[in-house]
Amino acid sequence: MAALSEDLSSSSLNLHSDTDQRVYFVPYRWWKDAQDSLTGDADGKRGHSFLASPGSSYAGPMKIINSIFSSDLVFNLRREEDSSQNSENGEVGISGRDYALVSGEMWVEALKWHSDSKSSTRNGGSFSVAEDNIADVYPLQLRLSIQREANLLGVRISKKDNVVELFRRACKLFNVESELLRIWDFSGHTISLFSNSNKQRQSDQEVLLELQVYGLSDFIKCKEGKKDELANSILGNSSATSLMMNGASGTGSASCFRVNSSVFSGSSREAGSLGLTGLQNLGNTCFMNSALQCLVHTPKLVDYFLGDYGREINHDNPLGMNGEIALAFGDMLRKLWAPGASPVAPRTFKSKLARFAPQFSGCNQHDSQELLAFLLDGLHEDLNRVKKKPYVEAKDGDGRSDNEVADEYWQNHLARNDSIIVDVCQGQYKSTLVCPICKKVSTTFDPFMYLSLPLPSTTMRTMTLTVVSTDGSTPAPYTITVPKSGKWEDLIKALSIACSLKADETLLVAEVYNNRIIRYLEEPADSLSLIRDGDRLVAYRLAKDEEQVPLAVFMHQRIEEQYINGKRTTSLKAFGFPLVAKLPGGFNGSDIKDIYKKLLSPYQVSAPDALEENHTSDVDTTEKTEVENGTSSTSACVIDPLTIEDGVNCNSPSDADLQFYTTDDKGIIRGSEIEVGEFVVGSEKSKRLYVLVSWPEKQIERYDTHLLTSLPEVFKSSFFAKRPQESVSLYKCLEAFLQEEPLGPEDMWYCPSCKKHCQASKKLDLWRLPEILVIHLKRFSYSRFMKNKLEAYVDFPVDDLDLSMYVAYKNGQSCTRYVLYAVSNHYGSMGGGHYTAFVHQGGDQWYNFDDSNVYPIGLDKIKSCAAYVLFYRRVVV
């Protein structure tokens, strides 16, 4: 099926020396058209037909798990006996699931025939193998084995042998689950493999081979494809096969056959078809291609760069790049808009980009919006008409009208910044800051190049807490919704509403870990980001009082009896979450036991004799099990916090009574036993009394301790669970962007009146709208521990985006309506994924620019969860 991998890394253009030993994997129809014409015989050289089927390693009940975690693509090729009959089928090649294996010499001859056919229709010249033809080829490493069963060839494609992008493409290309896949071998290499296997090798021995893949991606039919719509175009112009270069194919579904822009850019192009040219992927550069296609289809920029833009290049701007970015972008735009253009390789632009922005160098995947932001700023500075920027000092409003101050800010901005980018892409918003202390108001008017809008559905966070009352009611979990960037007071407010907190009650929230309280969350200004999804929180519902009353914090440990070498011993093990209650003035041991009895009432499952008190009898220390180095019950017993979980021998009672001991806040030290009638003193520093309660086994049976031990996490996520699809309007995103919010601790504002930094409240308003409005949807979220992509569906207008309700400067904005003309899409997750671009090309026609591939799509496909950057142009109503 392929030639042995010997020395196939050379990229020389001397094809007759480098390609003869290679085997090329090409569309069957592309090869068959050339073969029929070259041989003059419809049959030509006979090929051996192989039918693909799923590999055995993917069968069985573990098929789903294997498909998720396996790093290999496995399938079988079974040789068909009657190949000639199959080749007479008129559907062969049209379905896009028939391919051919040809030698390097055959490939060159077919390439020459297609080139001559194209040249004859254009009155072109002679054939030469161009560098683009080499770029259209990409290698795939395969491992082949001859199975024990006759005429069966096993194929395995591994991630370890191929780069990620090529492996992903191979998975799509060799998908044998849904449709038949047939491979015709005209090179004779499969027959040689069978022969060599019989003579030299044992069955199932793998051979590492390299396959040269050429011009196949566009023959892959998508699930929702329109076969009849484009089949004639493909067959009518066999040289119009789309060539997927080194790029990654999208993870999202397309709506038709993938057809290269050459289908639309022949010698008889229709009016308005200019610009339908793809960009080759140079290795994970789909992010760049997506952003560039949106920019090169921006009307005013197209007119500008097709004109004499060179005269406006500012070579003296220290903030610019000596005009190199502008020149590289302009040259690329002209190539993309040239009549009859084939996919363009943006190598010059990529090298300039890597030089001035090293973060975009190499072959790593990046963010199309980050590239867009850099490129717009770079083009502006390279084309800035201001040769010497004057010094401008911003002045305070001093009671002047917003209109006057805004115009002053804008004129100051234009005095230093004047370019086609400013003319077309820049607007102005009003920023208002209010000091929370002195109420000082500061208003500025700043320019913007694009709007980065949050997704409102993702600015909120759901949190689950367990509310525990002291009135004998059963603990209950409550799930509330709070702002992700909110404060602790936001949580208390939401939880108070959810649990119907009374006016004379308050909530004490604590985090529980290892059966003890590790912190109390009492500071209203603390950020909710301090709470992780895996934390467990308890909200104690307490009576509100004016004076600070001491609290009793009860921790539980069970007494377990066991026999070791015939001797009875006991061990202590912590369980459940602590219970909290307020203590009366002058409390004693009886008060503590009564309070604990009331707290336990919701968990009781039998008659309440659990707290039977023995006021007169003393516990005989001889009835207690002695542990090595143990002491009497009235002396301190130090318990290792680790052995609380595992069990440790310690002095404990043998009867059915609960025993109460003073302890520390960690429940480690077992202090003196709390006796009936004895006054107890808590910690003066914390105003809290920590009590350790020992439960005999008989008491455990009388209470539902499961309620005490089940605490839900703040948010429970699952590896396989997928959150329900969220939907939000673009207008809601804009409202979330414009709403007033406090600055974060890292963005403190210096108040000129208070003479100190403070967390001021900030409010944004749109003031001056640009001709081209770029909207960035903030789908990617970053935190200290993880990165995440937000898959919410944003419902954005296509034909009529009306911003009249969101512009503060009413009198100066008569044109506030926009229409969509381009979208930058991101499919997949943070770790990988793929970028494409949707571009409007007159009337109701939209096109999908997927690296080298350009094909029409329906209007119903424009809105999707992949929409990342939206490009709108202003219209006059």
BELCOR-V213063 format. One record per residue. N is the residue number from 0. PHI is phi in whole degrees, -180 to 180 (999 if undefined). Layout:
n/phi
N/PHI
N/PHI
//
This chain:
n/phi
0/999
1/-154
2/-81
3/-61
4/-78
5/-108
6/-144
7/-108
8/-89
9/-69
10/-113
11/-64
12/-89
13/-78
14/-65
15/-68
16/-98
17/-104
18/-99
19/-60
20/-89
21/-98
22/-115
23/-107
24/-106
25/-130
26/-62
27/-60
28/-64
29/-60
30/-73
31/-65
32/-60
33/-69
34/-64
35/-61
36/-76
37/-72
38/-92
39/71
40/-129
41/-63
42/-82
43/60
44/-73
45/-69
46/-112
47/-96
48/-95
49/-127
50/-106
51/-86
52/-146
53/-59
54/-74
55/-68
56/-71
57/-105
58/-93
59/90
60/-68
61/-93
62/-59
63/-66
64/-63
65/-62
66/-67
67/-83
68/-101
69/-73
70/-100
71/-121
72/-106
73/-125
74/-154
75/-115
76/-119
77/-105
78/-70
79/-92
80/-74
81/-104
82/-74
83/-64
84/-67
85/-65
86/-69
87/-81
88/-67
89/-67
90/-84
91/-62
92/93
93/-72
94/-68
95/81
96/-116
97/-119
98/-130
99/-130
100/-106
101/-131
102/-76
103/-62
104/-66
105/-62
106/-62
107/-63
108/-64
109/-66
110/-62
111/-66
112/-63
113/-64
114/-66
115/-65
116/-63
117/-69
118/-65
119/-65
120/-73
121/-110
122/56
123/-83
124/-98
125/-83
126/-85
127/-148
128/-77
129/-84
130/-63
131/-63
132/-66
133/-70
134/-66
135/-74
136/-102
137/-133
138/-91
139/-130
140/-90
141/-124
142/-115
143/-111
144/-147
145/-86
146/-73
147/-61
148/-72
149/-63
150/61
151/-122
152/-113
153/-88
154/-123
155/-132
156/-115
157/-111
158/-63
159/-68
160/-92
161/-130
162/-67
163/-59
164/-65
165/-72
166/-66
167/-62
168/-67
169/-64
170/-61
171/-77
172/-68
173/-102
174/-72
175/-108
176/-79
177/-97
178/-132
179/-69
180/-129
181/-122
182/-122
183/-106
184/-101
185/-102
186/-89
187/83
188/-74
189/-69
190/-64
191/-67
192/-66
193/-63
194/-66
195/-65
196/-66
197/-71
198/-93
199/-118
200/-113
201/-82
202/-63
203/74
204/-74
205/-87
206/-126
207/-82
208/-129
209/-121
210/-115
211/-97
212/-95
213/-133
214/57
215/-109
216/-58
217/-78
218/-91
219/-76
220/-87
221/-83
222/-60
223/-102
224/-68
225/-110
226/-62
227/-68
228/-68
229/-119
230/-60
231/-64
232/-65
233/-68
234/-71
235/-72
236/-137
237/-62
238/-81
239/-89
240/-58
241/-71
242/-112
243/-78
244/-78
245/-89
246/-89
247/-90
248/-78
249/-67
250/-86
251/-86
252/-84
253/-96
254/-115
255/-166
256/-60
257/-87
258/-122
259/-69
260/-63
261/-64
262/-62
263/-97
264/-122
265/-76
266/-68
267/-108
268/-72
269/-80
270/-62
271/89
272/-90
273/-62
274/90
275/-89
276/-125
277/-85
278/-116
279/-66
280/-88
281/-93
282/113
283/61
284/-104
285/-62
286/-62
287/-70
288/-61
289/-63
290/-65
291/-66
292/-63
293/-67
294/-72
295/-73
296/-110
297/-83
298/-50
299/-64
300/-70
301/-62
302/-59
303/-66
304/-80
305/-82
306/-95
307/-92
308/-78
309/-61
310/-72
311/-100
312/-68
313/-100
314/-82
315/-103
316/-77
317/-66
318/-87
319/-92
320/-125
321/58
322/78
323/-71
324/-66
325/-64
326/-67
327/-66
328/-68
329/-63
330/-64
331/-67
332/-61
333/-66
334/-66
335/-69
336/-100
337/-74
338/-62
339/68
340/-72
341/-102
342/-49
343/-96
344/-94
345/-81
346/-68
347/-63
348/-63
349/-63
350/-68
351/-65
352/-62
353/-66
354/-70
355/-93
356/-136
357/-58
358/-64
359/-101
360/-79
361/77
362/-117
363/-81
364/-76
365/-134
366/-98
367/-65
368/-70
369/-65
370/-64
371/-60
372/-62
373/-65
374/-66
375/-62
376/-67
377/-66
378/-63
379/-61
380/-69
381/-69
382/-112
383/-67
384/-76
385/-84
386/-82
387/-132
388/-80
389/-76
390/-81
391/-127
392/-107
393/-71
394/-108
395/-75
396/-62
397/51
398/81
399/-73
400/-70
401/-62
402/-60
403/-68
404/-66
405/-63
406/-62
407/-64
408/-62
409/-67
410/-67
411/-63
412/-67
413/-69
414/-65
415/-112
416/-137
417/-147
418/-153
419/-62
420/-68
421/-65
422/-60
423/-102
424/-108
425/-101
426/-124
427/-144
428/-126
429/-97
430/-118
431/-119
432/-114
433/-127
434/-72
435/-73
436/-96
437/-101
438/64
439/-64
440/-110
441/-121
442/-120
443/-130
444/-127
445/-115
446/-79
447/-140
448/-98
449/-158
450/-110
451/-100
452/-101
453/-74
454/-95
455/-54
456/-66
457/-107
458/-89
459/-106
460/-140
461/-95
462/-135
463/-112
464/-128
465/-102
466/-96
467/-117
468/-101
469/-106
470/-97
471/92
472/-83
473/-72
474/-59
475/-140
476/-81
477/-128
478/-108
479/-124
480/-116
481/-134
482/-65
483/-60
484/-97
485/-77
486/-105
487/-64
488/-66
489/-66
490/-66
491/-61
492/-66
493/-66
494/-69
495/-62
496/-70
497/-65
498/-97
499/55
500/-65
501/-80
502/-65
503/-96
504/-120
505/-141
506/-116
507/-114
508/-101
509/-139
510/-98
511/-110
512/-147
513/54
514/66
515/-148
516/-82
517/-98
518/-166
519/-104
520/-102
521/-120
522/-90
523/-61
524/-87
525/-66
526/-78
527/-71
528/-67
529/-72
530/-95
531/-92
532/-64
533/-85
534/-71
535/-122
536/-116
537/-122
538/-109
539/-88
540/-90
541/-121
542/-74
543/-85
544/-138
545/-75
546/-90
547/-78
548/-97
549/-64
550/-109
551/-105
552/-112
553/-97
554/-113
555/-114
556/-144
557/-97
558/-100
559/-111
560/-95
561/-151
562/-113
563/-122
564/57
565/80
566/-107
567/-77
568/-132
569/-126
570/-136
571/-113
572/-142
573/-72
574/-153
575/72
576/-98
577/-63
578/-110
579/-128
580/-152
581/-85
582/-101
583/-76
584/-69
585/62
586/-76
587/-131
588/-60
589/-65
590/-60
591/-63
592/-68
593/-65
594/-64
595/-66
596/-62
597/-69
598/-65
599/-84
600/-58
601/-67
602/-98
603/-75
604/-122
605/-144
606/-58
607/-81
608/-106
609/-67
610/-105
611/-58
612/-102
613/-105
614/-76
615/-106
616/-89
617/-95
618/-78
619/-70
620/-67
621/-73
622/-83
623/-90
624/-76
625/-85
626/-117
627/-55
628/67
629/-78
630/-130
631/-70
632/-68
633/-91
634/-102
635/-73
636/-123
637/-85
638/-110
639/-65
640/-61
641/-75
642/-79
643/-63
644/-78
645/-85
646/100
647/-143
648/-73
649/-159
650/-61
651/-155
652/-78
653/-108
654/-92
655/-93
656/-84
657/-76
658/-115
659/-113
660/-136
661/-75
662/-152
663/-94
664/-69
665/-98
666/69
667/-90
668/-88
669/-98
670/-87
671/-73
672/-75
673/-87
674/-95
675/-66
676/82
677/-87
678/-74
679/-117
680/-112
681/-91
682/-76
683/-69
684/-70
685/-98
686/58
687/-132
688/-108
689/-98
690/-119
691/-104
692/-109
693/-94
694/-107
695/-69
696/-62
697/-65
698/-72
699/-60
700/-72
701/-91
702/-131
703/-84
704/-71
705/-62
706/-65
707/-78
708/-105
709/-98
710/-123
711/-73
712/-74
713/-57
714/-146
715/-99
716/-109
717/-130
718/-63
719/-94
720/-76
721/-120
722/-67
723/-61
724/-62
725/-97
726/-133
727/-148
728/-81
729/-62
730/-65
731/-66
732/-62
733/-65
734/-66
735/-65
736/-68
737/-92
738/-73
739/-73
740/-152
741/-75
742/-70
743/-76
744/-60
745/-86
746/-120
747/-63
748/-105
749/-86
750/-81
751/-68
752/-85
753/-78
754/61
755/-159
756/-79
757/-149
758/-88
759/-74
760/-89
761/-124
762/-134
763/-107
764/-139
765/-72
766/-118
767/-129
768/-97
769/-84
770/-71
771/-112
772/-106
773/-101
774/-118
775/-102
776/-91
777/-79
778/-85
779/-101
780/-116
781/-127
782/-139
783/-64
784/-105
785/-157
786/-120
787/-148
788/-107
789/-93
790/-97
791/-62
792/-84
793/-102
794/-88
795/-110
796/-67
797/-102
798/-102
799/-152
800/-92
801/-105
802/-108
803/-61
804/-79
805/-115
806/-99
807/-75
808/-89
809/-67
810/-73
811/-97
812/-124
813/-86
814/-113
815/-123
816/-108
817/-134
818/-124
819/-78
820/-130
821/-159
822/-140
823/-97
824/-107
825/-127
826/-106
827/99
828/-113
829/-64
830/-70
831/-145
832/95
833/-151
834/-107
835/-137
836/-137
837/-103
838/-133
839/-83
840/-130
841/85
842/62
843/-104
844/-91
845/-117
846/-128
847/-100
848/-101
849/-114
850/56
851/-73
852/-93
853/-134
854/-150
855/-74
856/-135
857/-81
858/-62
859/-71
860/-94
861/-67
862/-86
863/-157
864/-71
865/-88
866/-57
867/-122
868/-127
869/-106
870/-118
871/-117
872/-119
873/-76
874/-123
875/-97
876/-89
//
